[in-house]
Amino acid sequence: MKRIVIIGGGFAGMWSAVGAARKLHELQIEGNEVEVVLINRDSFLGLRPRFYEKDPHHYRIPLSQVLEPAGVSLIEGEVGQIDTHSQKVMIHQNREQIDLTYDRLVFAAGSQLVRPNIVGLYEHAFSTDTYQDAIDLDKHINGLPDLPYVEGKYTAVIVGGGFTGIEIAAEMTSRLKEIARKENKESEVRIVLIERESVVGPDMGANPRPIIEEALGDMHIEIYVNETVTSIGSDRVTLKSGKRIPSLTTIWAAGIKPSPLAKYFPVEKDEQGRLPVDSYLRIEGLPYVFAAGDTARAQTDENHISLMSCQHAMPQGKFAGHNVVCDLLGLTGIPYKQERYVTCLDLGQWGALFTNGWDRIPQYQGEEAKRTKRNTNQSKIYPPLSGNREEIFDAAAPHYLVK
């Protein structure tokens, strides 16, 4: 029996596994001929784009709801090493090591928050990077009224003024007010956004910036640009300029990087550490290995490279799953292409901002865009949860979400 192994149970990994199972089903190849196995550190799909919202315990899904109807096996464990020469993955599971061989591999281990060596960062800063990080932040915020009064009790400092940092800052405005209301301290809520570049949202370009700045201003979010953090304490943040901001809540949102497991693939990575892939999402220079999602440097069209976002991870997973089966069986796959690019930036109580194209031209904003954001976060990013195999396979088709 041949085996296709997928590393990672996020959007790219889950859809790679289901996409492979779909293609095998289409070819009427049974599970005793080709096995599809997904390896993940736990048994859940974390809805990472929603981790900045309150009540994050709602935002993960048992992988079994999608994988079992599709006929995909799940192994829970931490991948310790990948040997592309012997085509083997070493997995740590309950203090034991499992060596799993593969005929084809899809690497979709995702990304993680960049945490530089800053005094107090690991001890005192929160984040929304993982499910547990989001749970810890939510618990902290809900527990603020029980703490004794100190300056900065209802201040939140968000470090990183990119897409994620802006969404967190906007969300914190309403979340902290809701919590502070229990002590009649709404007037003491203060949200501070720190960005090392000269403008907020530097990667988003100039077109949406006036609207973003207007929204942040309307929500009374303080913005510090051309600033970096030198230390984080339990009750303060110190900036390079020497300014100290009293705060019991510091949230780190200053960039992400691909999974460190990428080091096991002996190819030259890009400046972000991603693996170069061809149009079929095969890792260049490595036979039998594909990559999808945040670990892959993929061309979306003739002029653009994919970003580390679920907008690109989801369709890439579907293409990778389809193409890894084709590669295994000597068939021609489907080149990955994703010409349309949009963004919908959540701006909290102000609404949202929807842009179109790589120049991020604003299309609509406010409550209209907020409805689009709610639909994305509450519906579009979810896989079918009905348990119906045909519905799951329809959603895994490689043309889905690419039009």
C-alpha positions as CSV (number, residue, x, y, z in Angstrom):
1,M,0.0,0.0,0.0
2,K,1.2,3.5,-0.9
3,R,1.1,6.3,1.6
4,I,0.5,10.1,1.3
5,V,1.5,12.0,4.4
6,I,0.5,15.5,5.2
7,I,2.3,17.5,8.0
8,G,0.1,20.1,9.6
9,G,-3.6,20.3,10.5
10,G,-4.3,23.9,9.7
11,F,-6.2,25.2,6.7
12,A,-3.5,24.1,4.2
13,G,-2.9,20.8,5.8
14,M,-6.5,19.8,6.3
15,W,-7.5,20.8,2.8
16,S,-4.4,19.0,1.4
17,A,-5.6,15.8,3.1
18,V,-9.2,16.1,2.0
19,G,-8.1,17.2,-1.5
20,A,-6.0,14.0,-1.8
21,A,-8.9,11.8,-0.5
22,R,-11.2,13.5,-3.0
23,K,-9.0,12.8,-6.0
24,L,-8.5,9.2,-4.9
25,H,-12.3,8.8,-4.6
26,E,-12.7,10.4,-8.1
27,L,-10.3,7.8,-9.5
28,Q,-12.1,5.0,-7.6
29,I,-8.9,4.1,-5.7
30,E,-9.6,2.5,-2.3
31,G,-8.0,3.2,1.0
32,N,-6.2,-0.2,1.0
33,E,-4.3,0.9,-2.1
34,V,-3.4,4.4,-1.1
35,E,-3.5,5.7,2.4
36,V,-3.8,9.4,3.3
37,V,-2.4,10.3,6.8
38,L,-2.4,13.7,8.4
39,I,-0.1,14.5,11.3
40,N,-1.0,17.2,13.7
41,R,0.1,18.1,17.3
42,D,-3.6,17.8,18.4
43,S,-6.9,16.7,17.1
44,F,-8.3,20.2,16.2
45,L,-8.4,22.7,13.3
46,G,-7.8,26.0,14.9
47,L,-9.6,28.9,13.3
48,R,-6.6,31.2,13.7
49,P,-8.1,34.2,11.8
50,R,-10.6,34.4,14.7
51,F,-8.3,34.1,17.6
52,Y,-8.3,37.9,18.2
53,E,-12.0,37.7,19.0
54,K,-13.5,37.2,22.4
55,D,-14.5,33.7,23.6
56,P,-11.8,31.9,21.5
57,H,-12.8,28.5,22.9
58,H,-15.5,28.5,20.2
59,Y,-12.9,28.8,17.4
60,R,-11.5,25.3,16.9
61,I,-13.1,22.3,15.2
62,P,-12.4,18.6,15.8
63,L,-10.5,17.4,12.7
64,S,-12.4,14.2,12.9
65,Q,-15.6,15.9,11.7
66,V,-13.9,16.5,8.3
67,L,-11.2,13.8,8.1
68,E,-13.2,10.7,9.1
69,P,-16.0,11.1,6.4
70,A,-13.2,11.7,3.9
71,G,-11.4,8.5,4.9
72,V,-8.2,10.3,6.1
73,S,-6.3,8.9,9.1
74,L,-5.1,11.3,11.8
75,I,-1.9,10.9,13.9
76,E,-1.6,13.2,16.9
77,G,2.0,14.0,17.7
78,E,4.9,16.4,17.3
79,V,7.0,16.0,14.2
80,G,10.6,15.8,15.4
81,Q,12.5,15.3,12.1
82,I,11.9,14.9,8.4
83,D,14.3,12.8,6.3
84,T,13.6,13.4,2.6
85,H,16.4,11.0,1.6
86,S,14.8,8.0,3.3
87,Q,11.3,9.4,2.9
88,K,10.5,9.2,6.6
89,V,8.9,11.4,9.2
90,M,9.8,11.0,12.9
91,I,6.9,11.7,15.2
92,H,7.0,12.1,19.0
93,Q,3.9,10.7,20.6
94,N,3.4,10.0,24.3
95,R,7.2,9.8,25.0
96,E,7.6,7.3,22.1
97,Q,8.9,7.8,18.6
98,I,7.0,6.7,15.5
99,D,8.9,6.5,12.2
100,L,6.4,6.9,9.4
101,T,7.5,6.4,5.8
102,Y,5.8,8.1,2.9
103,D,5.6,7.8,-0.9
104,R,4.6,11.4,-1.2
105,L,4.7,14.2,1.4
106,V,2.8,17.5,1.7
107,F,4.5,19.9,4.1
108,A,1.8,22.3,5.5
109,A,3.0,23.0,9.0
110,G,2.0,26.6,8.9
111,S,3.7,29.5,10.6
112,Q,4.4,30.9,14.1
113,L,4.8,34.3,15.7
114,V,8.2,35.9,15.6
115,R,9.4,36.4,19.2
116,P,12.7,38.3,19.3
117,N,15.0,38.4,22.3
118,I,13.3,41.3,24.2
119,V,13.4,41.5,28.0
120,G,10.1,40.2,29.4
121,L,8.5,39.2,26.1
122,Y,8.1,35.5,26.9
123,E,7.1,36.2,30.5
124,H,4.7,39.1,30.2
125,A,3.4,39.5,26.6
126,F,0.2,37.8,25.3
127,S,-0.6,37.0,21.7
128,T,-3.3,35.5,19.5
129,D,-0.9,33.2,17.6
130,T,-2.2,29.8,18.8
131,Y,-5.4,28.6,20.4
132,Q,-3.8,28.4,23.8
133,D,-2.4,31.9,23.4
134,A,-5.8,33.2,22.6
135,I,-7.3,31.4,25.6
136,D,-4.7,32.8,27.9
137,L,-5.3,36.4,26.7
138,D,-9.1,35.9,27.0
139,K,-8.7,34.6,30.6
140,H,-6.4,37.5,31.5
141,I,-8.9,40.1,30.1
142,N,-11.8,38.6,31.9
143,G,-9.9,38.6,35.1
144,L,-8.9,42.3,35.1
145,P,-11.8,43.4,37.3
146,D,-10.6,41.1,40.1
147,L,-7.1,42.7,40.2
148,P,-6.3,45.7,42.5
149,Y,-6.3,49.1,40.9
150,V,-3.0,50.2,39.3
151,E,-2.2,52.7,36.6
152,G,-2.7,51.0,33.3
153,K,-5.1,48.4,34.5
154,Y,-7.3,48.9,31.5
155,T,-4.6,49.8,29.0
156,A,-3.6,47.4,26.2
157,V,-0.4,47.9,24.3
158,I,-0.4,46.1,20.9
159,V,3.1,45.7,19.4
160,G,3.0,45.5,15.6
161,G,0.9,47.7,13.5
162,G,0.3,45.4,10.6
163,F,-2.9,43.7,9.5
164,T,-3.1,41.5,12.6
165,G,-2.1,44.2,15.1
166,I,-4.7,46.6,13.7
167,E,-7.4,44.0,14.0
168,I,-6.4,43.2,17.6
169,A,-6.2,46.9,18.6
170,A,-9.7,47.6,17.1
171,E,-11.1,44.5,18.9
172,M,-9.5,45.5,22.2
173,T,-11.3,48.8,22.2
174,S,-14.7,47.2,22.7
175,R,-13.5,44.2,24.7
176,L,-11.7,46.3,27.4
177,K,-14.7,48.7,27.6
178,E,-17.0,45.8,28.2
179,I,-14.8,44.4,31.0
180,A,-14.1,47.8,32.5
181,R,-17.8,48.6,32.6
182,K,-18.1,46.1,35.5
183,E,-16.1,48.6,37.6
184,N,-17.5,51.7,35.9
185,K,-14.0,52.3,34.6
186,E,-14.8,52.6,30.8
187,S,-13.2,56.1,30.8
188,E,-9.9,54.5,31.7
189,V,-9.7,52.2,28.7
190,R,-6.6,53.1,26.6
191,I,-5.4,51.3,23.5
192,V,-1.9,51.9,22.2
193,L,-0.6,50.6,18.9
194,I,3.2,50.4,18.4
195,E,4.8,50.2,14.9
196,R,8.5,50.2,14.0
197,E,7.9,51.7,10.5
198,S,6.8,55.2,9.8
199,V,3.2,54.4,9.2
200,V,0.6,51.8,10.4
201,G,-0.2,49.0,8.1
202,P,3.1,49.4,6.2
203,D,2.6,46.2,4.1
204,M,-0.9,47.2,3.1
205,G,0.3,50.2,1.0
206,A,-0.9,53.8,0.7
207,N,-4.4,53.3,-0.7
208,P,-6.3,52.0,2.4
209,R,-4.2,54.0,4.9
210,P,-6.3,57.1,5.1
211,I,-9.4,55.0,6.0
212,I,-7.4,52.9,8.5
213,E,-6.1,56.0,10.2
214,E,-9.5,57.6,10.3
215,A,-11.0,54.5,11.9
216,L,-8.2,54.2,14.5
217,G,-8.6,57.9,15.3
218,D,-12.3,57.6,15.7
219,M,-11.8,54.8,18.2
220,H,-9.2,56.9,20.1
221,I,-6.4,54.4,19.5
222,E,-3.0,56.0,20.2
223,I,-0.4,55.3,17.5
224,Y,3.3,55.3,18.0
225,V,5.3,54.9,14.8
226,N,9.1,54.7,14.3
227,E,9.1,53.0,17.7
228,T,10.3,49.7,19.1
229,V,9.9,48.0,22.4
230,T,13.0,47.4,24.6
231,S,11.4,45.6,27.5
232,I,8.0,44.4,28.7
233,G,7.0,44.1,32.4
234,S,3.9,42.8,34.1
235,D,2.7,46.4,34.4
236,R,4.5,48.5,31.8
237,V,6.1,48.6,28.3
238,T,9.3,50.5,27.7
239,L,10.0,51.9,24.3
240,K,13.4,52.7,22.6
241,S,12.7,56.4,23.0
242,G,12.7,55.9,26.7
243,K,8.9,56.3,27.1
244,R,7.2,54.0,29.5
245,I,3.6,53.1,29.1
246,P,1.8,51.6,32.2
247,S,-0.2,48.6,31.0
248,L,-1.3,45.3,32.4
249,T,-2.0,43.9,28.9
250,T,0.7,43.8,26.2
251,I,-0.1,41.8,23.1
252,W,2.7,40.9,20.7
253,A,1.7,40.9,17.0
254,A,5.0,41.8,15.2
255,G,5.3,39.3,12.4
256,I,5.2,35.6,11.6
257,K,7.6,33.1,10.2
258,P,7.3,29.6,8.6
259,S,7.4,26.5,10.8
260,P,11.0,25.7,12.0
261,L,10.5,22.2,10.5
262,A,11.3,23.8,7.1
263,K,14.9,23.4,8.0
264,Y,14.7,19.7,7.2
265,F,14.2,20.4,3.5
266,P,17.6,20.9,1.8
267,V,16.6,23.7,-0.6
268,E,17.3,27.4,-0.6
269,K,14.5,29.3,1.2
270,D,13.2,32.8,0.5
271,E,13.9,35.8,2.8
272,Q,11.0,34.7,5.0
273,G,12.1,31.1,5.3
274,R,9.5,29.7,2.9
275,L,10.1,26.8,0.5
276,P,10.1,27.5,-3.3
277,V,7.5,25.5,-5.1
278,D,6.6,25.0,-8.8
279,S,3.2,25.6,-10.3
280,Y,2.0,22.2,-9.1
281,L,3.2,23.1,-5.5
282,R,6.1,20.6,-5.6
283,I,9.1,21.8,-3.7
284,E,11.7,22.7,-6.3
285,G,14.6,20.3,-6.3
286,L,12.9,17.7,-4.1
287,P,11.1,14.9,-5.7
288,Y,8.0,13.5,-4.0
289,V,7.5,16.5,-1.7
290,F,4.9,19.3,-1.9
291,A,4.3,22.4,0.2
292,A,1.2,24.5,0.8
293,G,0.2,27.4,2.9
294,D,2.5,29.6,5.0
295,T,5.5,27.3,4.3
296,A,5.3,27.7,0.5
297,R,6.6,30.4,-1.7
298,A,4.1,30.1,-4.6
299,Q,3.3,32.2,-7.6
300,T,-0.4,33.2,-7.5
301,D,-0.1,34.7,-11.0
302,E,2.6,36.0,-13.3
303,N,3.5,38.9,-11.0
304,H,2.7,38.0,-7.4
305,I,3.8,35.7,-4.7
306,S,1.3,34.2,-2.2
307,L,1.1,35.6,1.3
308,M,1.0,33.9,4.6
309,S,-2.7,34.0,5.0
310,C,-5.7,31.6,5.0
311,Q,-6.8,33.3,1.7
312,H,-3.9,31.5,0.0
313,A,-3.5,28.5,2.3
314,M,-7.0,27.1,1.7
315,P,-6.9,26.9,-2.1
316,Q,-3.2,25.9,-2.0
317,G,-4.1,22.9,0.2
318,K,-6.8,21.8,-2.3
319,F,-4.4,22.0,-5.2
320,A,-1.6,20.3,-3.3
321,G,-3.9,17.4,-2.3
322,H,-5.1,17.0,-5.9
323,N,-1.6,17.2,-7.3
324,V,0.1,14.9,-4.9
325,V,-2.2,12.1,-5.9
326,C,-1.6,12.9,-9.6
327,D,2.1,12.8,-9.0
328,L,2.0,9.5,-7.2
329,L,0.0,7.9,-9.9
330,G,1.8,9.4,-12.9
331,L,-1.0,11.7,-13.9
332,T,-0.9,15.4,-14.9
333,G,-2.0,17.7,-12.1
334,I,-3.6,21.2,-12.2
335,P,-1.3,24.2,-11.9
336,Y,-2.1,26.4,-9.0
337,K,-3.4,29.8,-9.9
338,Q,-5.1,32.4,-7.8
339,E,-5.4,35.7,-9.6
340,R,-8.0,37.4,-7.4
341,Y,-6.7,39.0,-4.2
342,V,-8.9,40.9,-1.7
343,T,-8.6,41.9,1.9
344,C,-11.2,42.6,4.6
345,L,-9.7,44.3,7.6
346,D,-11.8,44.2,10.8
347,L,-11.9,47.6,12.5
348,G,-13.9,46.6,15.5
349,Q,-16.8,48.9,16.5
350,W,-16.0,51.2,13.6
351,G,-16.8,48.5,11.0
352,A,-14.3,47.0,8.5
353,L,-12.6,47.9,5.3
354,F,-12.8,45.8,2.1
355,T,-10.1,46.2,-0.6
356,N,-9.6,44.7,-4.0
357,G,-6.4,43.8,-5.8
358,W,-2.8,43.8,-4.8
359,D,-2.9,47.6,-4.7
360,R,-5.6,47.2,-2.1
361,I,-8.0,49.7,-3.6
362,P,-10.8,50.4,-1.1
363,Q,-14.2,49.1,-2.3
364,Y,-16.4,49.7,0.7
365,Q,-16.1,50.2,4.4
366,G,-18.0,50.6,7.7
367,E,-21.0,48.3,8.4
368,E,-21.2,47.0,4.9
369,A,-17.6,45.7,5.1
370,K,-18.3,44.4,8.6
371,R,-21.0,42.2,7.2
372,T,-18.5,40.8,4.7
373,K,-16.0,40.2,7.5
374,R,-18.5,38.4,9.7
375,N,-19.5,36.2,6.7
376,T,-15.8,35.4,6.2
377,N,-15.0,34.7,9.8
378,Q,-18.2,32.9,10.6
379,S,-18.8,30.9,7.4
380,K,-16.3,31.0,4.6
381,I,-13.2,29.8,6.5
382,Y,-15.2,26.8,7.9
383,P,-15.1,23.4,6.2
384,P,-18.4,21.6,5.9
385,L,-19.3,20.1,9.3
386,S,-22.3,18.0,8.1
387,G,-20.3,14.8,8.0
388,N,-21.5,14.4,4.4
389,R,-18.6,13.1,2.3
390,E,-19.8,14.4,-1.0
391,E,-20.3,17.9,0.5
392,I,-16.8,17.8,1.9
393,F,-15.3,16.6,-1.4
394,D,-17.2,19.3,-3.3
395,A,-15.6,21.9,-1.1
396,A,-12.1,20.4,-1.6
397,A,-12.2,20.7,-5.4
398,P,-9.1,22.6,-6.6
399,H,-11.0,25.3,-8.5
400,Y,-13.0,26.2,-5.3
401,L,-12.3,29.8,-4.1
402,V,-10.0,30.5,-7.0
403,K,-12.4,32.1,-9.4
